[in-house]
């Protein structure tokens, strides 16, 4: 009977550790991506030029603002 308790406790702590680790890693990645977005102005400018558009600074700023608002809206929906 003692072995059964040891196995159950070990299994329970393993599951709890995995869940805790997952949520900590997820929160850390979300925070990192919010501070360092994967797309910056230079990347947007390059993509627009590849699509045949002439990127003006106004268009770039609009797109960056729209992406940041989208990320903020996603964060609010999750909370």
LUMBAMI-298383 format. One record per atom (N, C-alpha, C): x, y, z. Coordinates in steps of 0.05 Angstrom, whole numbers, plus 32768, in hexadecimal, padded with zeros to 4 digits. Example, Ala and Ser with C-alpha at 12.3 -4.5 7.8 and 13.67 -1.06 7.14 Angstrom:
BEGIN
+------+------+------+
|   xx |   yy |   zz |
+------+------+------+
| 8108 | 7F8E | 809C |
| 80F6 | 7FA6 | 809C |
| 8108 | 7FBE | 809C |
| 8101 | 7FD3 | 808E |
| 8111 | 7FEB | 808F |
| 8102 | 8001 | 809D |
+------+------+------+
# end
This chain:
BEGIN
+------+------+------+
|   xx |   yy |   zz |
+------+------+------+
| 8010 | 7FE8 | 8000 |
| 8000 | 8000 | 8000 |
| 8011 | 8019 | 8000 |
| 8028 | 8018 | 800D |
| 803A | 802F | 800E |
| 8045 | 8035 | 7FF2 |
| 804B | 8021 | 7FE3 |
| 8055 | 8025 | 7FC8 |
| 8040 | 8033 | 7FB6 |
| 8027 | 802C | 7FBA |
| 8012 | 8039 | 7FAA |
| 8011 | 8057 | 7FB0 |
| 8013 | 805F | 7FC9 |
| 8013 | 807B | 7FD0 |
| 802B | 808A | 7FC4 |
| 8042 | 807D | 7FC5 |
| 805A | 8089 | 7FBA |
| 8056 | 808E | 7F9C |
| 804B | 807A | 7F8E |
| 8047 | 807D | 7F71 |
| 8032 | 8092 | 7F6B |
| 801D | 8093 | 7F7A |
| 8008 | 80A7 | 7F76 |
| 8013 | 80C3 | 7F7C |
| 8022 | 80C7 | 7F91 |
| 802D | 80E1 | 7F97 |
| 8041 | 80E9 | 7F81 |
| 8052 | 80D7 | 7F78 |
| 8065 | 80DD | 7F63 |
| 8057 | 80E5 | 7F49 |
| 8042 | 80D6 | 7F43 |
| 8033 | 80DC | 7F2A |
| 8025 | 80F7 | 7F2D |
| 8019 | 80FD | 7F44 |
| 800C | 8116 | 7F48 |
| 801F | 812E | 7F47 |
| 8036 | 812B | 7F52 |
| 804A | 8141 | 7F51 |
| 8054 | 8145 | 7F35 |
| 8057 | 812F | 7F26 |
| 8060 | 8131 | 7F0A |
| 804C | 8140 | 7EF9 |
| 8032 | 8139 | 7EFC |
| 801D | 8147 | 7EED |
| 801C | 8164 | 7EF5 |
| 801D | 816A | 7F0F |
| 801C | 8186 | 7F19 |
| 8034 | 8196 | 7F0E |
| 804C | 818A | 7F0E |
| 8063 | 8197 | 7F04 |
| 8061 | 819D | 7EE6 |
| 8057 | 818A | 7ED7 |
| 8053 | 818E | 7EBA |
| 803F | 81A5 | 7EB5 |
| 8029 | 81A4 | 7EC3 |
| 8015 | 81BA | 7EBF |
| 8020 | 81D5 | 7EC7 |
| 802D | 81D6 | 7EDE |
| 8039 | 81EF | 7EE7 |
| 804E | 81F9 | 7ED3 |
| 805F | 81E7 | 7ECA |
| 8074 | 81EF | 7EB7 |
| 8068 | 81F9 | 7E9D |
| 8053 | 81EC | 7E93 |
| 8046 | 81F4 | 7E7A |
| 803C | 8211 | 7E7D |
| 802D | 8217 | 7E92 |
| 8021 | 8231 | 7E95 |
| 8036 | 8247 | 7E9A |
| 804B | 8240 | 7EA8 |
| 8060 | 8254 | 7EAC |
| 806E | 825A | 7E91 |
| 8074 | 8245 | 7E82 |
| 8081 | 8249 | 7E68 |
| 806F | 8258 | 7E55 |
| 8055 | 8252 | 7E55 |
| 8042 | 8260 | 7E44 |
| 8041 | 827E | 7E4B |
| 8040 | 8285 | 7E64 |
| 803F | 82A0 | 7E6D |
| 8058 | 82AF | 7E66 |
| 806F | 82A2 | 7E69 |
| 8089 | 82AD | 7E62 |
| 808B | 82B3 | 7E44 |
| 8082 | 82A0 | 7E34 |
| 8083 | 82A4 | 7E17 |
| 8070 | 82BB | 7E0E |
| 8058 | 82BC | 7E19 |
| 8046 | 82D1 | 7E12 |
| 8051 | 82ED | 7E19 |
| 805E | 82EE | 7E30 |
| 806A | 8307 | 7E39 |
| 8081 | 830F | 7E26 |
| 8092 | 82FB | 7E1F |
| 80A8 | 8300 | 7E0D |
| 809E | 8309 | 7DF1 |
| 808A | 82FC | 7DE6 |
| 8080 | 8304 | 7DCC |
| 8073 | 831F | 7DCD |
| 8067 | 8326 | 7DE3 |
| 805B | 8341 | 7DE5 |
| 8071 | 8356 | 7DE5 |
| 8087 | 8351 | 7DF3 |
| 809C | 8365 | 7DF5 |
| 80AD | 8365 | 7DDB |
| 80B0 | 834E | 7DCE |
| 80C0 | 834C | 7DB5 |
| 80AF | 833F | 7DA0 |
| 809F | 834F | 7D92 |
| 808D | 8343 | 7D7E |
| 809D | 8337 | 7D67 |
| 8093 | 8321 | 7D5C |
| 80A2 | 8313 | 7D47 |
| 80A4 | 8323 | 7D2D |
| 8093 | 8337 | 7D29 |
| 8094 | 8347 | 7D10 |
| 809A | 8363 | 7D18 |
| 80AF | 836F | 7D0B |
| 80B5 | 838B | 7D10 |
| 80B1 | 839B | 7CF7 |
| 80B7 | 83B5 | 7CF8 |
| 80B1 | 83C7 | 7CE2 |
| 80C1 | 83BF | 7CC9 |
| 80DA | 83B7 | 7CCD |
| 80EA | 83AF | 7CB6 |
| 80DF | 8396 | 7CA7 |
| 80D5 | 8383 | 7CB7 |
| 80C9 | 836B | 7CAB |
| 80B0 | 8373 | 7C9B |
| 809F | 8384 | 7CA7 |
| 8087 | 838D | 7C99 |
| 808E | 839B | 7C7F |
| 80A2 | 83AC | 7C80 |
| 80AA | 83BB | 7C68 |
| 80B3 | 83A7 | 7C52 |
| 80C3 | 8393 | 7C5A |
| 80CC | 837F | 7C47 |
| 80B5 | 836F | 7C3B |
| 80A2 | 8367 | 7C4C |
| 808C | 8357 | 7C42 |
| 807B | 8368 | 7C2E |
| 8076 | 8381 | 7C35 |
| 8066 | 8392 | 7C23 |
| 8074 | 8396 | 7C08 |
| 808F | 8399 | 7C09 |
| 809D | 839C | 7BF0 |
| 809C | 8383 | 7BDF |
| 809D | 836B | 7BEC |
| 809B | 8352 | 7BDE |
| 8080 | 834E | 7BD2 |
| 806B | 835A | 7BDE |
| 8050 | 8357 | 7BD3 |
| 804B | 836D | 7BBE |
| 805E | 837D | 7BB8 |
| 805B | 8391 | 7BA3 |
| 804F | 83AB | 7BAD |
| 804E | 83B0 | 7BC7 |
| 8043 | 83C9 | 7BD1 |
| 805A | 83DB | 7BD9 |
| 8056 | 83F5 | 7BD6 |
| 806A | 8407 | 7BDF |
| 8063 | 840F | 7BFC |
| 8074 | 8407 | 7C0F |
| 806D | 840B | 7C2B |
| 8073 | 8428 | 7C34 |
| 805F | 8436 | 7C3C |
| 8064 | 8451 | 7C48 |
| 8065 | 844D | 7C66 |
| 8071 | 8460 | 7C73 |
| 8074 | 845E | 7C90 |
| 8059 | 845E | 7C9E |
| 8045 | 846C | 7C92 |
| 802A | 846D | 7C9D |
| 801E | 8451 | 7C9C |
| 8021 | 8442 | 7C86 |
| 8016 | 8427 | 7C84 |
| 8023 | 8414 | 7C98 |
| 803E | 8417 | 7C9A |
| 804D | 8406 | 7CAD |
| 8043 | 840B | 7CCA |
| 803F | 8425 | 7CD1 |
| 8036 | 842B | 7CEC |
| 801A | 8421 | 7CF1 |
| 8008 | 8422 | 7CDC |
| 7FED | 8418 | 7CDF |
| 7FED | 83FA | 7CE4 |
| 7FFE | 83EC | 7CD5 |
| 7FFF | 83CF | 7CD7 |
| 800A | 83C7 | 7CF3 |
| 801F | 83D4 | 7CFC |
| 802A | 83CE | 7D16 |
| 8016 | 83D3 | 7D2C |
| 8007 | 83E9 | 7D2A |
| 7FF3 | 83F0 | 7D3E |
| 7FDD | 83DC | 7D3E |
| 7FD4 | 83D3 | 7D26 |
| 7FBF | 83BF | 7D24 |
| 7FC8 | 83A5 | 7D30 |
| 7FE1 | 839D | 7D2C |
| 7FEB | 8384 | 7D37 |
| 7FEC | 8386 | 7D56 |
| 7FF5 | 839C | 7D60 |
| 7FF7 | 839F | 7D7D |
| 7FDC | 839F | 7D8A |
| 7FC8 | 83AC | 7D7D |
| 7FAD | 83AC | 7D87 |
| 7FA1 | 8390 | 7D87 |
| 7FA8 | 8381 | 7D72 |
| 7F9E | 8365 | 7D70 |
| 7FAA | 8354 | 7D87 |
| 7FC3 | 8358 | 7D8D |
| 7FCF | 8349 | 7DA3 |
| 7FC3 | 8351 | 7DBE |
| 7FBD | 836B | 7DC1 |
| 7FB0 | 8374 | 7DDA |
| 7F94 | 8369 | 7DDD |
| 7F85 | 8368 | 7DC6 |
| 7F6A | 835D | 7DC7 |
| 7F6B | 833F | 7DCE |
| 7F7F | 8330 | 7DC3 |
| 7F81 | 8314 | 7DC9 |
| 7F87 | 8310 | 7DE6 |
| 7F98 | 8321 | 7DF2 |
| 7F9E | 831E | 7E0E |
| 7F86 | 8324 | 7E1F |
| 7F75 | 8337 | 7E18 |
| 7F5D | 833E | 7E27 |
| 7F49 | 8327 | 7E26 |
| 7F46 | 831A | 7E0F |
| 7F33 | 8305 | 7E0C |
| 7F3B | 82ED | 7E1D |
| 7F55 | 82E8 | 7E20 |
| 7F5E | 82D1 | 7E2F |
| 7F5B | 82D5 | 7E4D |
| 7F5A | 82EE | 7E56 |
| 7F58 | 82F2 | 7E73 |
| 7F3B | 82F2 | 7E7C |
+------+------+------+
# end
